[in-house]
């Protein structure tokens, strides 16, 4: 037993510690230890103080000392595990938790902390099991409800996340972590209106420093709810609220992407926003400085593709054909995967192609830059632009001698350090769009895209009008691309084609929102809204493709054209009516249809778009011919000739590499 005086002094230190007076509390502990070096209570309290001050090494050392003094106390090993966890010593943290369990410390606290460790290691199913064990012991363990809801969100169990949040909020109704996860879960279920309600509540509770993050989430939710301009305004508010440089960077980048969905922003205005954004990025070092790459213009060059979308994602449809066909004698290909949760497609890309694979998810930009330097990458290719989880901050730092942006984003990055952008003469006609780009344009001889349908694509059926006697128009593009102007034109088409119907996908559009936002557009053109069918989110690529057999004629969106949806439509034998615009984002359809050889489907004006759709609807025989021949025409076109495409792409790489070697950058 310790002397009563010692207990009294340590109680005072404990009180000071709880009040946040760490220096004063530590001074008392050291005074006690000067006379009693093995005083467990003082050592334990000093370990907690070091932990609170994030001095992990001191906390670990003190916890180990405490464990040696009382080797049978399991809770001491839990504390040791916590410090090891924060220090990144995950294996040792696991051992400490296992030892605590062996000592009989089978508490909710132990299983909760084991879950936290597993969650950080991305062993999500095991983490889920640990949190469930904690809750089986103590159903009121709030931390476990919070973390379990987060694990559910990360693993796609949105309904499970909702249930966890409800349980946790019953214990603490104003817990901001649970409210945030609840809003996120509703958003993932495309229940945007409910999500917005909870984000608004969250905004009332968080500190001023946390409001920018909530506003950013709300902005995305507005966009998902077909309220694009409200979303843009919310992003702007978040930017004005944020004090964190990286957060501002991410918010501004996402806002740039969202501008493409708003009809209120012209191509010139969007380009100006990108340029303005680029001016606020760090000035890059000169391309010729700081790199050890051999300036041999004819040697095998090293090209790295970096993307967060090397998984089940549209980008893969256009990247895999190139990876399969690259010239191994001329180019060594690296894939820098920024995929947080790899899937079967990730493994297929990694194992099915002759590429050097690098996992960079979770690594900061400096670490990735060091990896690129170690690999002596000559050309770094961005496949994300301003889309989610991009690495543009890395490109802003000049991470490779040459930097190129290709698929994944329909516009300039705005970065002075991004040297080139891959396009073609249809998507970016010479003399038309150069002023919209911060990069120099590299134009491919045919399309800037290379597409390869999957082996599981279903066969194209007969046009549905053959059985129903009525024409069905359709669009499976992201509904955020469907502006009120697009919707009105579609309504005009239905008004001109008697008995015709329209089918489109719109995730999360409730009946009430349909009545408020969509039905009146059709009614204003004399079209019964009952002629419009709204489909939910397709559960798989194959299900989405099978639904093309429900439509006769596809209607592309504008000014933000479809890409993958246009390719899929053509592959399923469904003609696509496209409206050309004045920038890359509104000319992708022009590129695709010219490449496949059906330029007659390209409209020059809204009236022309309507006329093409009406003419097709009146020619059933032509619809039959197209249904039977479009896939073959697609497969015989340059769009799917991955060998020729890749040779042309790598020839462009060689040209810019030779220019760099000759000091012409």
N, C-alpha and C positions, 0 to 999 in steps of 0.2 A: 504493500500500500504506500501511496505517496503521502507526504505530510500534508495536513489540512491547509497550511499556508500555501503550499504549492498548488493545490487544487483551486484555491481562491484566485491566485494570480492567473492561472490558465483560463479560468472562467472569464476573467476580465479580458484576456487576449481573445478568447472566443467571441465575446461581445463586440470587441473592436473589429475583428475580422468580418463579422456579419454586417457591420455598419460600413464596410468598405475601407476601413483605416488599416490597410495592410502593413504599412511600414511600422506603425506603432504596435500592431499585434505581433509582427515578426520580432521586434526588439524584445518584447516580453519573453517570447519563446526562447530566444538566444540566451537571455539572462537565466532562465530556468536551466537550459542545457549546460551552461557554464558550470553549474554546480552538480548537475545530474545528467551526464551525457547520453544516457539511455532512457530518458523520460519519454515513454511512448506517446503520451498525449501531446507533448510539445512537438515531437517529430511529426506526428500525424497532422497537427495543425499547420506546421511549416510547409508540409507537402501540399496541403490544400491552398495555402497562400501562394505558393509557387505556381500551382495549377491555375489559380484565378488570375495571376499576372502573366500567364502564358509562358512561363519559364520552364519548359517541359523537362529539360535535362535535370534541373534541380529537383523538380517534383518526382521524377523517376528515381533519382538517387535516394531521396528521403523515403519514398515508398518502399524501396528495396530494403533499406535499413529497418523500417518498421516491420516488414515481413520476416526479417531475420530475428528480430526481438520476439515476435509472436507468430511463429510459423503456422499455428493452427487457426488463425483468424482469417477466414475466407474473405471478409469484406475488405481487408487490407489489399488483397490481390486484385479485387475489383478496382480499387483506386489506382493501383499500379497499372492495370490494363488501360484505364482512362488516359493516364499520362502517356503511355506508350502509343496509344491510338492517335493522340494529337501530334505526337512526334513522328508519326509515319512508320513506327516500328510495329507493323501489323501482325507479323508472325509471333513476335514476343507477346503482344497484347492477347492474341488467341490463346497462347500457352497459359498466361496468367489467369484468364477467365476459366480455362479448363481446370486449372489447379483449384480455383475458388469453388467450382462445382464439386470437385472431388472431396473438398473439405466440408461439403454439406451446405454450401451457400447457394441453395437452389431457389433464389428469390426472383421476383419480377425484375428487380434492378439488374441482376446478373443477365437474364435473358434479353432484357431491353438493350443493354450495352453490347451483348453479343450481336444482336440484330443491327445495331449502329455500325459495328465493325464490318459485318458482312455486307451491309448496304454500301459502305464506302468502297469495299472491294468489288462492288457490282455483282455480288452473288445474291441476286434479288430474291430468288425462291427460298433460299436458305434463310435470308434475312426475314422474309415473311413468316417463316415457321418459327423463328426465334421470337418475334414480336407477338405472335399468337400464343406461344408458351407463356410469355410474360402476362398476357391478358387473361389466360386461363387461371393463373395464380392470383392476379389482382385486376379485376375488370375495370377498376377505376384508375388504372395507370395511364395518365394523360399522355405522357411522352410516347408510349407504345401506340396509342390511337393516332397520334400525329404522324409518326414515322411509318406505321402500317398504311395509312392513307397515301403517303408519298410513294411507297413501294407499289401499291396498287396502281397508281397513276403511271409509274414508270414501266409497269408490265402490261399495261393496256386494260386492266380490270377497272374500268371507270365506275361501274356500279358498285364494286367492292369499296372503292374510294369514297363514294357517296355515303355508304353505310358506316364506314369508319368515322367520317367527319360528323355524322349525325350522333353517333355514340359519344364521341369526344366533346362535341358542343353541348350535349346534355350535361356534361360535367363542368364545362367552362364555356358559356355561351359567347364570350367575346375573345376567344383565343384567335389571334390573327393568323397563325399558321394553319389552323383548321379551316378558318373562313377562306383563306387563299386557296387551299386545296379543294374546298367545296366548290368555289367558283370555277376553278380549273376543271374539275370533274364534270360539271354541267357543260362547260365549253366543249370538252372532248366528246360529249354526247350530242353536240350540236344544239343544245338547249340554251341558245345565246341570251335570250331575254332573262332567264333565271340566273344565268351566270352574271349578267350585268347588275342585277339586283344585289348580289352578294359582293361584287367588286365595289359597288357604291357604299355598302355597309363597311367594308374593309377600309375604304378610303377615309371614313370618319374616325377610325380607330388607330390607324398607324401614325407614327411620328412623321414629321415633315421630311426627314431624311429618307423615309421609306415610301413616300407618296409617288415618286417618279416611277418606281417599279410597278406599283398598282395601276397607275395611269397608263403605262405601256401595255399591261395586260388588258385593260379595258379597251384600249385603242384597237387591239387585235380582235377583241370580242365584237366591237362595233362593226368592224369590217366583215367578220363572219356572219353578222346579222344583216348584211346588205345595206349598211349605213356607212359607206366609204368616207364621205366628207366629214362626218362626225368622228370617224376613226382618225383621219388625218389631223383634225383639230385637237384631238386627244393626245396624239403623238407630240404635237407642238407644245401642248401644255406640259406634258411629261418632260420634254427637253428643257423647258424654261424652269422646271422645278428641280431637276437633277443638279447635283453638285459633283458628281463622280464622272471623271473623264471617259472611262471605258463604257460606263452606262450611257452617257450622252452619245458616244460613238455608235453603240448598238441601236439606240432609239432612232437616231438620225438615219442610219442605214435602212432600217425597216420602213421608216416613213418614205424614203425614196422609192422603195419597191411598191408600196401601196399607192403612190401617186399614179401609177399606170392604170389603176382600176377606176379612176375618177374622170368623167367626161369634162370636168371643169378645168383640167390641166392640159394644155397643148403640148405637142412634142418639144417645141422650143422652150417652153417654161420648165418642163421636166428636165431637159438637158441643162438649163441654167442652174437648176437646183443641184444637179449632180456636180457641175463645175464648182459651184459655191461650196459644196460639201468638201470637194477635193482640195480646195484652197486652205482648208483648216487642218489638213493632215500634215504630218511631219514631212519636211522636204527630204526626199531620198538622196542618198549618196549617188555620185555619178556611176552609171552602169559599169564602167571599166575599172572602178576602184574596189579594192578589198576582196577580190576573188582570186583563188589559186588555180582556176580552171585553165588548162592548156589552150592557148590560142591557135590551135591547129584547125584550119577551116575544113579539112577533109576527114578528120577522125570520126569515130563513132561518137555520136552526141548522146547526152543523158537528158531525158525528158521526164519530168515528174508531173503527174496529174494529182491535184489535191482537191478533195471533196468530202463533205459530210453526208453525201447521198450515194455512197457505194453500198447500196442495199436495195430493197424493193422500192424503186423510185423511177420516175420518168427518165431521169438523166442516164440511167443504166442502159435504156433501150438504144441510146445513141453513142454510148461510150464502148460497150462491149464489142460491137463489130470492129471498131478500130483497134482495140487491144488484141483481138484475134488475128489481125492482119498486118501488124507492124513489121517492118523490115528489120530483122534481128541483126543483120550485118551493118546497118546504118544507124540504128537507134536502140539504145537501151532504155526500157520503159520502167519507171517507178510509179507505184500507186501509194500516195500518202492518204491513208484512210482516217477521216475524222468522224467515223461512225461510232456513236456512243454505245448503241445496242446492236451488234452485228447480227445478221440473219442468214438464211440459206443463200441468198443472192450474194452477200458479202463473201461468204466462203467460196461460192462459185467463181467469183472474180479473182479471189486470192489464189485459188488452187487450179483454176481452169485455164489460166493464161500465162504466157512467158513474161512475167513481170516481177520486179523486186517489190515486195510488200513492206510497207511501213505503217504501223499503228501510231497515230499521233493524237487520238482522242484523249482529252484530259490534260494534254501538255500545253504549256503556255507558248506564246509566240517565240520567245527567245530560245526555248528548248527545240522547237521545230526548226527554227532558223539554223541552229547548231547541227541538227540532223541533216538538213539540206547541204550545209557546208561540208560535213563529213562525207556525204555521198557525192560531192562535187557536181551537183545538178547544174546543167547548163541552161535549160529552159524550164521554167516553172509555169504550169498551166492551171489557171483558176477555172473551176467548173461550178461556181456558185454565185458570183457577183454579189448583189446585195440580198440574196435569199438567206434563209435562216442558217445560223451557225457557220457563217462564212469566215474566211481567214483574210479578209482585206487588210486588217491591221498589219498582218505579216507582209503583204505585198507593199504596203506603205513604207515599210522599213527597207525595201530593196533586198529581198531574200535570195535572189538568184541573178546572174548576169542579164538574163532576158526573162521578161514576165509577160504572159499572154493570157487573155481571158477568152473563153470559148462558150460552150453551151451552159445552160443553167440560169441565165439571166438575159432578158431581152433588150439590154441597153448598155451604155457606157458605164464603167465603174466610177468615172470622175477622177481617178487617181493619175497624177502626173507620172508616177512610178510604174504604171501599167503600160508597157510599151506597145502592145498590139492587141487587136480584137479580130477574131476569125469570123468572117461573114461571106457573102457572095454578092454578085452583081444584081440579083433580084431583090434581096432583102435590103441591100444598101447600094443602090445604083450610083455609079461614079458621079461626083458632083452634087449629089442630093443630100447626103447625110454626114459628110465629113465634119461639118461644123457642129454636129451634135455629139461628137466623140472627143474624149481626152486622149484616146489611143489612136495609133495609126491602124487603118483597116487592112487586113490581109484577106483578099477575096479568093475563095475557092473557084475553080473552073465551072463547077456545077453547083449543087446546093452546099450550104455550110453544114448540113446535117447528113448523117449516115444512119439509116434505120434498118433494124432487123426484127421482123415479127417473131414472137415466141413460137416454139414448136407445138404448144398446146392451144394455139388460136383455133376457134371453131370455124367450120365452113360457113360461107355466106349462103343464106337461104334465098328464097324468092322474095321480091319486093312485097311487103305486106299488103300493098294496095291490090295485089292480084287476088287476095282472098277477101279483103274487107270492102273493096270498091271505093275506098277513100284514101286520099294522100295523107301520110303522116310525116310531118317535119320534126326535126329533133336536134338537140345539142346536149353533149355530155361534157362540155367545158366547165371549169370551175365557175360557179355561179357568180362569184365576185366580178367576173368579166362581163356579165350581162348587165349593162347599164340601162337606165330607163330609155335611152335613145334606141338601144338594140331591141329592147322589149317592144317598143312602139312599132318598129319596122317589122318585127315578127308578127305583130297583131295585124298590120296592114296586109301582109302576105296571106294570112288566114282569111282575111276579109275578101281577098281577091280569088281564093280557091275554095269554091263551095264544098262544104262538108269536111274540109281538111281539119287535121288535128295537129297539136304540138306536144311533144314529149321532151322534157329536159330534167336534168338533175339539179337539185337545190337542197343541200344538207341543212336540216334544221328549220326549214320554212314551215311554220305552223299554219293551220287552217286560217287562224285569225290574221296572220301576216299576209297570207295569200289574198284574203279578202281586202285588206287595207292597201297593199302595195302592188299587187299583180293583177288581180281581177279587174280593177277599174281601167287599166291600160287597154285591155282587150275589149271591155264594154264600150270604151270611147270610140272604138273602130267598128262597133256593131257586131262584135264577135262574142258569142256566149262563152264565158269563162269555163263552162263545163267541157269545152273542147280542148282544154289544156290539162295535161297530166304531169304532175310533179313526182319524179322518182327520188328516193332517198339515196344514200351513199351505197355504192356497189361494194359487196363484201370481198370481191376478188377481181383480178384483171379479167379472168374468163367470164365471170358474170357480167361485167361491164361490156365485154365484147359481144356476148350473146344478145344483149339488149339492142345492139345495132340492127338486129333482125326485126325490131319493132318499128323501125323508121325507114322511109323511102328516100328522103332527102335531108342531109345535114346542113345546118345553118351555122356558119362560123361567127364568132364574136368579133367585135371591133370597138375601139381601136386596138385592143389587146387580143391578137389572134391566138387561136389554138395551135399547138404543135403536135404533141403526142396524140391528142384527140383527132386531129386531121389525118395523121398517118393511120391510126386505127380505123377510122371511118373508111378511108380508101381501101385498106386491106380487107374490110368486110363488104366491099362492093357498093358502098353508099357514097354518092357524089356529094361534095361539100361546096357550098356557095360561099365565096370569100370576098370581102371588100378591102381593096388595097388602100393604104394610107401613105403618110409622108415620112415614116420612121421605121426602123427595124421592127419594133414591137407590133406594128400594123402591116408588116410586109412579109411576115413568116409564111403566111398562107400563099402569097404570090410566089415565093421561092419553091414551096412544096408542090404546088399545082403545075408550075412550069416544068419542074424537074420530072414529074410523073407524066407530063404530056397532055394535060387537060386545062390549058389556059382559058378555054371558053367558059370556065366556071368562075373566073375572076371578074368582079364588078369594079367599075370606076367611080360609081356614085351610089347613094342609097336607092335611087330610082332604078338604076341598072341592076343592083342586087335583087330588088323586088322582081324585076322583069325576068332575070335568069331563073329565080325560084319558081315563078309562075309558068314560064315556058317548060321547065323540066316537069312540073306537075301535070302538064297537059300532054306529055309524050311518054305514055306507059311503055311503049316498045323500047324507047331509048333508056328508060330506067332498067328494063330487063337486060339490055345489052351491057349497060354499065355494071350491073350486079354480077354478071357472068365474067366480065373482062378486067375490071379495075384492079383486082388483086394481081393478076398476071402482068398487067401494065406496070404496077408498082414494083413487082419483083424483077421486071426486065429493065427498070429505069436506073439511072445513076444513083438514085436515092438509096438503093439497097446493094449497090456494087461496092462492098467494103474494101476490096483489094485496091481498086482504082482510087477510091476516096482516100484511103490511108496513104497510098503513095503520093497523092497530090498534097495531102496535109503535111506529110513528113518532108516533102520537097520544099514547102514553105518554111518549115522549121530549119531546113538546111540553108535556105537563102538568108534568113535573118541571122543565123549563126555565123555564116561567112561574113556578113556585114559587120557583126560585132568583132569578129577576129581581125578584120581589117580596120577597126577603129572608126566605123561609120555609124555607130549607134546614135 
